[in-house]
Amino acid sequence: MGLLFGDWLTDQRGRQDGIGDLARNFALEDVTKKLSGRKSDEHKSWADAVIKSDIPGHIYAFNDAWQEFLQADRS
């Protein structure tokens, strides 16, 4: 389908759970800039950025979000 994680995550900002918190609090533009202009591993780029954010709850939320994203991308 070609869905990008950043776009999917932005759509999750209204959620009242860890994924919504991640979407509202994470610097999405920083990761998007890192991804633009070159082909890269989207999961690795996002995982690296989330780990660097130093907010442990975001790591768990990212893992859950990535699984939901993969399901949405397959639909």
C-alpha positions, 0 to 999 in steps of 0.5 A: 500500500505504501503507507508511511509510518510518520503519516500513520502516527500523525493520524493517531494523535487523538488517541488516549493511550501510549500511541497517542502520547507518542504521536503528540509528544514525539518530534515527528519532523526530526525523523521525517527530515532524516528519512527524506532524500534517501532510501532508508530503513524506516523502522530503524530510523524511527526506532533510533529516534525513539530510543534517543528520546530517552522516554521509556514509555515511548519505546513500548508505545513505538513497538505497539504502534509499529505492529498496528502500522504494519496491519494498517499498511497490509489492509 
